[in-house]
Amino acid sequence: MGAGARSGILVKDASALDLARKIQTIVFDKTGTLTIGHPVVSALVALDGDEMALLRLAASAEQGSEHALGRAIVTRAKQDGVDLLALDSFEAKPGRGLEARLGERLVYIGNRALMRDVTVDVAPLVAKAEEIETRGGTAFFVAVADRGSPHLVGLVATSDELRPEAVGTLERLRALGVKPVMLTGDSEAVARAFAARLGDIDVVAGVPPEGKAAEIRRLREGGRIVAMVGDGVNDAPPLAEADVGIAMGAGSETALEAASVALPGDDLSRTVALIDLSHATARKISQDLFLAFAYNVVMIPAAAAGMLSPVAAGAAMAASSVSVVTNALLLRSWKAD
């Protein structure tokens, strides 16, 4: 644990350190884990052509959001010098989007599922949304209700950059025989477009926050050892459900509390280092057991045959303890690659 801490791996549970070398499947949340977690607004499409009015409306509604994508919209509005409207109420719709009240107007921002819930026809912007999603972006429809039924007013798209170490990390995991899986609430099209940049990785898309823990349980069927890597509040249940929960260092306090391992350096490659540390620890345990038994195998028969004096027995016992402790202390020299 001390060697891991010096390399940016904080292990809170010794059993997690033991299980890490047996991991067969490792599940990654997408946003903030495989990506850097700092999305930006990549497109604004207003049906009436007024993109700044659309940005003002969307950013005003997103003021109450804690989601990284929502914060990206607010940040863009501030960068563009857009004055935001007062937010009277806010309700998150997990896995769908949000509902916000701005004075007399109700604003809905979210995916197709949310638009279906509020009976908004998204046909005018479906083609644009699909185009954005095939490039790996995330599209949000924006609808407004002005004392009547809500109607579509536009679309806001965000994109996030892949972590620079993500591809290399997944290659090393595959080389170790560990199967990587991407778990996301994004649509299948967005997830597949993003996964294409990562190489051979299984994709489980369209999973709402409340369904992530169930997916981890499904993957654990048959006794498979499953690890989960995440950073957000929504990742806390699957982190707790996994055999080894790994929270990225920049994640929420809830995620860090639920996980058994934390990576405060925010470096995804430390997941590979954790597995290596687990193997190194297991090797030391095996070596120490060998050393301890070796002394006993030699000395007990000698003592039984009367060939071992008390002084020699005491010296052998001390040598056994010193050998085991010294060998264990050599693990302090372990460093992450």
C-alpha positions as CSV (number, residue, x, y, z in Angstrom):
1,M,0.0,0.0,0.0
2,G,2.9,2.4,0.8
3,A,4.6,1.6,-2.5
4,G,1.3,2.2,-4.3
5,A,0.7,5.5,-2.6
6,R,4.2,6.8,-3.6
7,S,3.2,6.0,-7.2
8,G,-0.3,7.7,-7.1
9,I,-2.4,4.6,-6.2
10,L,-4.3,4.8,-2.9
11,V,-5.6,1.4,-1.8
12,K,-8.2,1.6,0.9
13,D,-9.1,-2.1,1.1
14,A,-6.4,-4.9,1.2
15,S,-8.9,-7.3,-0.4
16,A,-9.1,-5.0,-3.5
17,L,-5.3,-5.1,-3.8
18,D,-5.4,-8.9,-3.8
19,L,-8.3,-9.1,-6.3
20,A,-6.7,-6.6,-8.7
21,R,-4.4,-9.3,-10.1
22,K,-7.4,-11.5,-10.9
23,I,-9.4,-8.8,-12.8
24,Q,-10.9,-10.3,-16.0
25,T,-13.1,-7.3,-17.0
26,I,-12.5,-3.6,-16.4
27,V,-15.4,-1.2,-17.0
28,F,-14.7,2.4,-17.8
29,D,-17.2,5.2,-17.5
30,K,-16.9,7.5,-20.6
31,T,-17.1,11.1,-19.5
32,G,-14.3,12.2,-17.2
33,T,-12.7,8.8,-17.2
34,L,-11.8,7.9,-20.8
35,T,-12.2,11.6,-21.6
36,I,-10.4,14.5,-19.9
37,G,-13.8,15.6,-18.4
38,H,-13.7,19.1,-19.8
39,P,-16.2,19.1,-22.6
40,V,-16.8,22.2,-24.8
41,V,-19.8,23.4,-26.9
42,S,-19.1,22.3,-30.4
43,A,-22.3,23.3,-32.2
44,L,-25.4,25.5,-31.7
45,V,-28.3,25.0,-34.1
46,A,-31.3,27.3,-33.6
47,L,-34.5,26.7,-35.6
48,D,-35.0,30.5,-35.8
49,G,-31.4,31.2,-36.6
50,D,-30.6,33.1,-33.4
51,E,-27.8,31.0,-31.9
52,M,-27.0,33.5,-29.1
53,A,-30.6,33.4,-27.9
54,L,-30.5,29.6,-27.9
55,L,-27.2,29.7,-25.9
56,R,-28.7,32.2,-23.4
57,L,-31.7,30.0,-22.9
58,A,-29.7,26.7,-22.6
59,A,-27.0,28.2,-20.3
60,S,-29.6,29.8,-18.0
61,A,-31.4,26.5,-17.6
62,E,-28.1,24.6,-17.0
63,Q,-27.1,26.9,-14.1
64,G,-28.5,24.4,-11.7
65,S,-26.7,21.4,-13.3
66,E,-23.7,19.6,-11.8
67,H,-23.0,17.6,-14.9
68,A,-19.8,18.3,-16.8
69,L,-21.8,18.8,-20.1
70,G,-24.1,21.3,-18.4
71,R,-21.2,23.3,-17.0
72,A,-19.6,23.4,-20.5
73,I,-22.7,25.2,-21.8
74,V,-22.6,27.7,-19.0
75,T,-18.9,28.3,-19.5
76,R,-19.4,28.9,-23.2
77,A,-22.1,31.5,-22.4
78,K,-19.8,33.3,-20.0
79,Q,-17.0,33.3,-22.6
80,D,-19.3,34.8,-25.1
81,G,-20.5,37.5,-22.7
82,V,-24.1,36.3,-22.6
83,D,-26.2,37.5,-19.7
84,L,-28.0,34.7,-18.1
85,L,-31.7,34.7,-17.1
86,A,-32.7,34.0,-13.5
87,L,-33.3,30.4,-12.7
88,D,-36.5,29.9,-10.7
89,S,-36.4,26.1,-10.5
90,F,-34.4,23.2,-11.7
91,E,-35.0,19.4,-11.9
92,A,-32.5,16.9,-13.2
93,K,-33.9,14.0,-15.2
94,P,-31.3,11.3,-14.7
95,G,-30.3,9.6,-18.0
96,R,-32.5,12.1,-19.9
97,G,-31.7,15.7,-19.2
98,L,-33.3,18.5,-17.2
99,E,-36.4,20.7,-16.7
100,A,-35.9,24.3,-15.6
101,R,-38.2,27.2,-15.1
102,L,-37.1,30.7,-16.3
103,G,-39.9,33.1,-15.4
104,E,-43.0,32.1,-17.4
105,R,-41.1,29.6,-19.5
106,L,-40.4,25.9,-18.9
107,V,-37.2,24.8,-20.6
108,Y,-36.4,21.1,-21.4
109,I,-32.9,20.1,-22.4
110,G,-32.0,16.5,-23.1
111,N,-32.0,13.5,-25.3
112,R,-34.7,11.9,-27.4
113,A,-36.1,10.0,-24.4
114,L,-36.8,13.3,-22.6
115,M,-38.3,14.8,-25.7
116,R,-40.6,11.8,-26.0
117,D,-41.6,12.2,-22.4
118,V,-42.8,15.8,-23.0
119,T,-44.2,15.0,-26.5
120,V,-41.8,17.2,-28.5
121,D,-41.2,16.3,-32.2
122,V,-37.5,16.4,-32.8
123,A,-37.7,15.4,-36.5
124,P,-36.5,18.8,-37.8
125,L,-33.1,18.3,-36.1
126,V,-32.7,14.5,-36.1
127,A,-30.4,14.5,-39.1
128,K,-28.1,17.1,-37.5
129,A,-28.1,15.3,-34.2
130,E,-27.1,12.0,-36.0
131,E,-24.3,13.8,-37.9
132,I,-22.9,15.2,-34.6
133,E,-23.2,11.8,-32.9
134,T,-21.3,10.0,-35.7
135,R,-18.4,12.3,-35.0
136,G,-18.5,11.3,-31.3
137,G,-20.2,14.4,-30.0
138,T,-23.2,14.6,-27.7
139,A,-26.4,16.4,-28.9
140,F,-29.0,17.9,-26.6
141,F,-32.4,19.0,-27.9
142,V,-33.8,22.2,-26.4
143,A,-37.6,22.7,-26.1
144,V,-39.6,25.5,-24.5
145,A,-43.2,25.7,-23.2
146,D,-44.6,29.2,-23.1
147,R,-47.9,28.7,-21.3
148,G,-48.7,25.9,-23.7
149,S,-47.3,22.6,-25.0
150,P,-43.5,22.6,-25.3
151,H,-42.0,23.0,-28.8
152,L,-38.5,22.4,-30.2
153,V,-36.3,25.5,-30.5
154,G,-32.9,24.1,-31.2
155,L,-30.0,21.8,-30.5
156,V,-26.8,22.2,-28.5
157,A,-23.8,19.8,-29.0
158,T,-20.8,19.2,-26.8
159,S,-17.6,17.2,-27.4
160,D,-14.9,16.0,-25.1
161,E,-11.3,15.1,-25.8
162,L,-9.9,11.6,-25.3
163,R,-7.4,11.2,-22.5
164,P,-3.9,11.0,-24.1
165,E,-3.0,7.9,-22.2
166,A,-6.4,6.1,-22.9
167,V,-5.4,4.1,-26.0
168,G,-2.1,3.0,-24.6
169,T,-3.7,2.0,-21.3
170,L,-6.3,-0.2,-23.0
171,E,-3.6,-1.9,-25.2
172,R,-1.7,-2.8,-22.0
173,L,-4.8,-4.1,-20.3
174,R,-5.6,-6.3,-23.3
175,A,-2.0,-7.6,-23.3
176,L,-2.6,-8.7,-19.7
177,G,-5.7,-10.6,-20.7
178,V,-8.1,-8.0,-19.2
179,K,-11.2,-7.2,-21.3
180,P,-12.0,-3.5,-21.4
181,V,-15.7,-2.3,-21.5
182,M,-17.0,1.2,-22.0
183,L,-20.2,2.0,-20.0
184,T,-22.1,5.1,-20.9
185,G,-25.5,6.8,-21.0
186,D,-24.8,8.1,-24.5
187,S,-26.6,6.8,-27.5
188,E,-25.3,3.8,-29.3
189,A,-24.2,6.0,-32.2
190,V,-22.1,8.3,-30.0
191,A,-20.6,5.4,-28.0
192,R,-19.6,3.5,-31.2
193,A,-18.1,6.5,-32.8
194,F,-16.1,7.2,-29.6
195,A,-15.1,3.5,-29.2
196,A,-13.7,3.4,-32.7
197,R,-10.9,5.6,-31.5
198,L,-10.0,3.3,-28.6
199,G,-9.5,0.0,-30.5
200,D,-11.0,-3.3,-29.3
201,I,-13.4,-2.3,-26.5
202,D,-16.9,-3.6,-25.8
203,V,-19.6,-1.0,-25.6
204,V,-22.6,-0.8,-23.3
205,A,-24.5,2.3,-24.3
206,G,-27.8,4.0,-23.4
207,V,-27.5,3.0,-19.7
208,P,-29.2,5.4,-17.3
209,P,-27.4,6.2,-14.0
210,E,-29.7,3.9,-12.0
211,G,-28.9,1.0,-14.4
212,K,-25.1,1.1,-14.1
213,A,-24.9,-1.1,-11.0
214,A,-27.1,-3.7,-12.6
215,E,-24.7,-3.8,-15.6
216,I,-21.8,-4.5,-13.2
217,R,-23.8,-7.3,-11.6
218,R,-24.6,-8.8,-15.0
219,L,-20.9,-8.7,-16.0
220,R,-20.0,-10.4,-12.7
221,E,-22.2,-13.4,-13.5
222,G,-20.4,-16.7,-13.5
223,G,-17.9,-15.5,-11.0
224,R,-16.0,-13.1,-13.2
225,I,-13.8,-10.6,-11.4
226,V,-14.9,-7.1,-12.5
227,A,-13.4,-3.7,-11.9
228,M,-15.1,-0.4,-12.4
229,V,-13.4,2.9,-13.1
230,G,-15.4,6.1,-12.7
231,D,-15.4,9.7,-11.4
232,G,-18.9,11.1,-11.0
233,V,-21.7,10.9,-8.5
234,N,-23.6,8.6,-10.8
235,D,-20.7,6.2,-10.7
236,A,-20.8,5.6,-7.0
237,P,-23.3,2.6,-7.1
238,P,-21.4,0.7,-9.8
239,L,-18.1,1.5,-8.0
240,A,-19.5,-0.1,-4.9
241,E,-20.9,-3.0,-6.8
242,A,-17.7,-4.0,-8.6
243,D,-15.1,-6.3,-7.1
244,V,-12.6,-3.5,-7.4
245,G,-13.9,0.0,-7.5
246,I,-11.4,2.6,-8.9
247,A,-12.2,6.3,-8.6
248,M,-10.3,8.9,-10.6
249,G,-8.7,11.5,-8.5
250,A,-10.7,14.5,-9.9
251,G,-13.9,12.7,-9.2
252,S,-16.7,13.5,-6.8
253,E,-16.4,12.8,-3.1
254,T,-19.2,10.3,-3.4
255,A,-17.3,8.3,-6.0
256,L,-14.1,8.4,-3.9
257,E,-16.0,7.2,-0.9
258,A,-17.6,4.3,-2.7
259,A,-14.4,3.1,-4.4
260,S,-11.8,0.8,-2.8
261,V,-8.9,2.4,-4.8
262,A,-8.4,6.0,-5.7
263,L,-6.1,7.5,-8.4
264,P,-5.4,11.0,-7.1
265,G,-3.0,11.7,-9.9
266,D,-5.9,11.4,-12.4
267,D,-3.7,9.2,-14.7
268,L,-5.7,6.4,-16.3
269,S,-2.5,4.3,-16.8
270,R,-2.4,3.8,-13.1
271,T,-5.1,1.1,-13.5
272,V,-2.4,-1.0,-15.2
273,A,0.1,-0.2,-12.4
274,L,-2.5,-1.3,-9.8
275,I,-2.7,-4.7,-11.4
276,D,1.1,-4.9,-11.6
277,L,1.4,-3.9,-7.9
278,S,-1.1,-6.6,-7.0
279,H,1.0,-9.3,-8.8
280,A,4.2,-8.0,-7.2
281,T,2.6,-8.2,-3.7
282,A,1.4,-11.7,-4.4
283,R,4.8,-12.8,-5.5
284,K,6.3,-11.4,-2.3
285,I,3.8,-13.3,-0.2
286,S,4.7,-16.5,-2.0
287,Q,8.4,-15.9,-1.6
288,D,8.0,-15.1,2.2
289,L,6.0,-18.3,2.6
290,F,8.7,-20.3,0.9
291,L,11.4,-18.8,3.1
292,A,9.4,-19.4,6.3
293,F,8.7,-23.0,5.4
294,A,12.2,-23.7,4.1
295,Y,13.7,-23.0,7.5
296,N,11.1,-25.2,9.2
297,V,11.6,-28.1,6.7
298,V,15.3,-28.1,7.4
299,M,15.3,-27.3,11.1
300,I,12.4,-29.3,12.5
301,P,13.8,-32.7,11.4
302,A,17.3,-31.7,12.6
303,A,15.8,-30.7,16.0
304,A,13.9,-34.0,16.2
305,A,17.1,-36.0,15.5
306,G,18.8,-34.1,18.3
307,M,21.2,-32.4,15.9
308,L,20.2,-28.9,16.7
309,S,21.3,-27.0,19.8
310,P,19.0,-24.4,21.5
311,V,21.5,-21.7,20.4
312,A,21.3,-22.8,16.7
313,A,17.5,-23.1,16.9
314,G,17.2,-19.5,18.2
315,A,19.6,-18.3,15.5
316,A,17.6,-20.1,12.8
317,M,14.3,-18.6,14.1
318,A,15.8,-15.1,14.1
319,A,17.3,-15.6,10.6
320,S,13.9,-16.8,9.4
321,S,12.1,-13.7,10.6
322,V,14.9,-11.4,9.3
323,S,14.8,-13.1,5.9
324,V,11.0,-12.8,5.6
325,V,10.9,-9.1,6.7
326,T,13.8,-8.1,4.5
327,N,12.3,-9.8,1.5
328,A,9.0,-8.1,2.1
329,L,10.7,-4.7,2.5
330,L,12.2,-5.0,-1.0
331,L,8.7,-4.3,-2.3
332,R,9.2,-0.7,-1.2
333,S,11.4,-0.3,-4.3
334,W,8.4,-1.1,-6.6
335,K,7.5,1.8,-9.0
336,A,4.8,2.2,-11.6
337,D,6.0,2.0,-15.2
